[in-house]
Every structure is written in C-alpha cells, then in structure tokens.
Amino acid sequence: MNSNDEQTTDMLRIKNINTYYGQVHALKNVSLHLHEGEIVTLIGANGAGKTTLLNSLSGIVPAKSGQILFAGKPIHDLPAHRIVEVGVSQVPEGRQVFKPLDVADNLELGAYVRYRQREGRKEVKTALAMVYEFFPVLSERKKQLAGTLSGGEQQMLAIGRALMAQPRLLLLDEPSMGLAPLVVQEIFRVIENLSRERKTTVLLVEQNARAALKIADRGYVIETGKIILEGAAAELLDNREVQRAYLGKDKKEIWER
Amino acid sequence: MTIWDPSRECMSRDELEQLQLERLQATINRVHKNVIHYRKIFNERGIIPEDIQSLADLTRLPFTSREDLRLDYPYGMFAVPLREVVRIHSSSGTTSKPIVVGYTKNDVRMWSNLVARFMTASGVTRDDLVQIAFNYGLFTGAFGLHYGAETIGASVIPMSTGNTEKQIMIMQDYKTTVLVCTPSYALILADRMNQMGVDAKGLSLKVGLFGGEPWSEAMRVEIEARLHLKATDNYGLSEVIGPGVAGECVCRKGMHISEDAFIPEIIDPDTEAVLPPGSTGELVLTTLNKEAFPMIRYRTGDLTSLDYERCDCGRTGVRMKKTMTRSDDMLIVKGVNVFPSQIREILFDTAQGEPPHQIVVEREGAMDVLEVRIEVTERIFTIEVQRPRAFLEMFKKRIKSVIGIDVAVSLVEPGSLPRDEGNIISVIDRRQI
C-alpha cells in the first residue's frame, strides 16, 4: 500500500482496547475513531461497556491492551490528570457536581489545570465568561449551592465544569439520565451548539439512542463489551439491531421468522 | 468531474484502514452472533471474534464459497430476521437451486449510493435520462442501476431486456442519454440500428455503463465507435451486493473498489494463499456494512489484480483490472451465470440418466449462443419414438425455467462427440471476446 501524505483529521483513534474489572473482560477489542468536530454517539444497553470505554479514555480505568491516539499522540499510558491537560474532559454519569460548593466554585475547580500554566488566571476568566454565555441559567445562579440546583441545571453545571478546561474532546456519559424529556431536549440542543459553534469534538454515551442519534453524525453500538455496529446516525436510527442491542428486544432465534 | 461521496471515496488510506478495521470487527461480532453457518465454522476452527485485531488477521478467517450458499439455501446465511428484509434477489447456483440474497432498508440505501458513486464517476448527473436494458426480475443488475440512477436524481426508463426495435425507438424519441446493458447487447443494438437505417450520431447518447459479462478493450472501442458514447466498465456480484462493488473513473485505468464497504483480497485459486498487490488471482471480497447478508471472504471466482497506486481522479479506493477469466467453470452467457453442473443436473432429470453430452458456446455476431450436444441413448431414443421432439422441448423448457436462457439443443450419434483419451471435453467456449 502506498503511504498517504494527507494529514489525518482523526481527533481520536482507538484500536483494539481491552479493559478488565478484575477478571471481568469489560471491553473486547474495541476500535473507534472520531474526526475533529464530529458528534459521535456510543449507544448500548446497561452494562454493555459504555462508561467503561469513557473511563478507559480518560484514564480512570486504563485499558490493559490496545492503543488510544489523541490527535495522533498515544494517551493510553498517561495518568488521568495528564489526559485532562492534553485536552480530554469527561462529564461523568450522574452529574457528580460538588454539592456543598456554589456554581462559580464548581466551575473554577473545573479549570484547575489552567491555573498551573502561566497565562492561567486570564484563561480561566475567559473560559468562565464563555460558560456563562453558553449557560445563562448558571450565570443567574453563580452563588447558589450546586446541591440545590435542579437536575437539568446540575447537568449544565457538569458540562460547564468540563468546558472550563477548554477541552478539544468532550466525553459525555448519559447526560439525559434522570431528566425530564423537555430538559433532555434542551441539554441536547446545547451539545449540538457546542459542536457547531465551538467545533468541540464530542463523544456522547447514551442509553437514549433516539435522542442521541438525532444530533450525532455517526454512532457505534456496543453490546456486552463488543462493537457490533458502526454507521451514520441516520442509518442507525433505521436499524433494528440497535433496538435489539439496547432494549434487549427480540431475543427470539434469528430463524424464527 | 464530480465525486458522489468524497468523504468516503477520497479518504486517506490511513483513515480508511481504521474504518475498515472497525467495520470488520463489528461485522465479525455480528455474524458470530447471528449467522449459524459462521458461528459453527468459527467454533470448529477455534476462532473467536477477539482474534481479529488487525486487517492482516482477516487471513485467519475461513473462505465462503458458492457451495456454502447452496447448502444454506434459502435463508441460512441471513443475519437478520426475515421481517427486516425488504428485498430478495437471487443469482445462479451450481445446481437447480439459486443463491438467495437479502437486503434491509439500510442495505438498499447503501447499495443505491454505491451504484451512484460509479455512475457519477462516469459522468451521469440528475439531468440524464437513463435507459436500463437489464432484465428486471430477480437479477440484481437492473434494480441496482435503477436505484443508483434515481438516487442521483436522473430520469430512469426501466426498459428491461428485449424488444430491440422499441429500445431504439425510445432512445430516439425519449432522448436517452445514458445506456445501461450488457456489452454484447450494446452491439446487438448497434447491429439493429444499422439494419433500421438509424444513425447513432443522431441519438442523444452520451455514456454507456456496461457490465454483467466480460468484455475486452477491443469491444469497448467498437461500442464507442458505433454508438457514439463513452463506454465505462463496472463490476459487482449478487452474492456480495450486486452492481456497485467497483467502477471506472474518467481515467479508465481500472475500476475503483469502494473499500469502505468491501475489503478485497487476491488469492491463488488452488492454494488459497493470499497474493501480494499486483499479482493476478481470484478476487475475494468481505462486506463491511451489509446488514442482512454479510459475506466473509467470499470467493468470487473472478480473476483480476489490484493496483494501489494513486489515481489522478482523486479517489483512493484500490483499482481492480477488468475481469476476463474465471477460476471455476462458470460460464456467462448473455449476461447470465451458467454452470455446466446445472445443465448436467437438468439433463439427468430429463433423460433419466446421464447421456454423454457437450456444451458449446459461440458468439454469432453479437449474440451468445449456447448449444448442448447430446449423444442419443436408448432411453432418449425411446422417448423420441413415442413423441418426436418431446425430449428436446422438455429439456429446453427446463433450462429456460431454471437458468433463464434459451439454449440450442441437438441430438448427435452415440460416440460422435470428440473425446480426449476417452473423456469428452465437457465445455468448449469458442467466443473471442
């Protein structure tokens, strides 16, 4: 094969990662990629391995084998805090905002990596302004304790906090969970805007496949630790395997017509 | 020249290989789960999906042959429940039972886009009038090109085959700009135009998309001269999808394979060893995003070679050479796949025994003619005496019904067929393509 001289636009490239929880083989030879500026969704049922994949990406539960390249550089061996510094931020499942702290402090904590750099303070101020512009509701509640915010507001705070590190890649773990449908719509609108206006690359993990596929460019379907499908979001919406995978529907034998 | 899907057709090989790996792994995971045939073979050989960690690991997987598809007739190789299959097509098998293939809604859409790619590469646009003179029916040729043309937005005239004078009248009156048929039918059209006194220069034909049978560069030159159009080649096979596997671009130096949808390999047909790029051998294809009917390392039987050098058109998909010869004994007659074993089986049924016979294929003018020469046996003689010509008519009818083409049949004296050391040469193909 002749070598290509074109630059790759892959922001993220994962090749054959295998992750274990003790003896449990949670991710089996998972390969995935994201182009810069794409919204890619990873969908699958409970326990399929979605959160595990994000945790392996952010270094919380490192993969035992395989390769993760971020903007061409390997990160699978880096400690979690270095991965954040390199530009990968995760919004964890269940929001996990710092409840006793107010909104402003939550956000500032999200930017701690910036403080250690020379231009630190100025960058943090810029980031803060950006987040408040994106989430006017947070701007109105700067001094409110995070624990007293509604579910939707907490989700926005969690996303805002991740954005404070000015990530190039944003990992979202089930942002729709536990939120009312109208709030989910709004959160997803925000995610879409992030991608469109700020060109952030987004890996969106969701059980709510329909909502996720509506805003994503492409998707992957994971089932018991294995990727079983990859395709354009529109195709996946039309695919029964998706419903089978994450709803556990249709367990009949394939030949029972 | 426009490219239908530059994000896929002009992908860097680096990104293409990552995409291929992901899709291959997903396909293996799916077939292992859903297709009993593959699960069984994997288990027998001790292969688990996790063994596939790179594209090179493709060689660990077993080949799929036409015979496998026959054994699992009709739906054994389907990877989705039948209610998700929105289209069924079929193609000749080696016996009287055909190969059955299926498509989900996504498969149909994906197929249409693959065809749109090579049609666009030939210059077809939404302003064109596409006359499809492939046989509409269970064959994938007609519907494949039809949906591809519609996807581009062109106007489709679904003429199907036959009625040559009407085809020409339509070309004149409806102002067809794109002709789709077999190369030999293109010459039949040219012959009939001559007879009718119709000048091809007066037609609106611009492009011809020809496929379904092997054709030479000499034939291309003749077709272009006589029909006043640009003639391009495209390749496909029903077992893998139909038309849409590969097609020529303006450079016409080979057909670009849509590598985001298929992984091609070249193997030595006898040893099954994978050969390096540039070698001639049998083309093996693995599907990457077929839902209903995925294929792992399907042996196409077509001999070709692969060229990975950059093409001036900008497409990065590997180019395959025109397929002229096969590694098995399959014949392509009037665009239809015919296996000598099919003819043998039908003869056995009709003659209640196996009389010595020979198949002779010739091209008369532009038309393929297949003749079956049968040595008269006692049995046949008895049938013929009771009802003259009954045997021949019955045999021809059965062939038409099972294989789909008209053949010539003749009875010859016992022992009169040429033998080589006691063995009759079963097939003589006298066509010079």
Interface residues (C-beta under 8 A of the other chain):
Chain A: M1 N2 S3 N4 E6 T8 T9 D10 R13 K15 N16 N18 K28 N29 S31 L32 H33 Y220 E223 K226 I227 I228 L229 E230 G231 E235 D238 N239 R240 E241 D250 K252 I254 W255 E256 R257
Chain B: S12 R13 D14 E15 Q18 L19 L21 E22 R23 Q25 A26 N29 R30 K33 N34 V35 I36 P49 E50 I52 Q53 S54 Y75 F78 A79 V80 P81 L82 R83 E84 T104 K105 N106 R109 M110 P277 N289 E291 Y308 E309 R310 T316
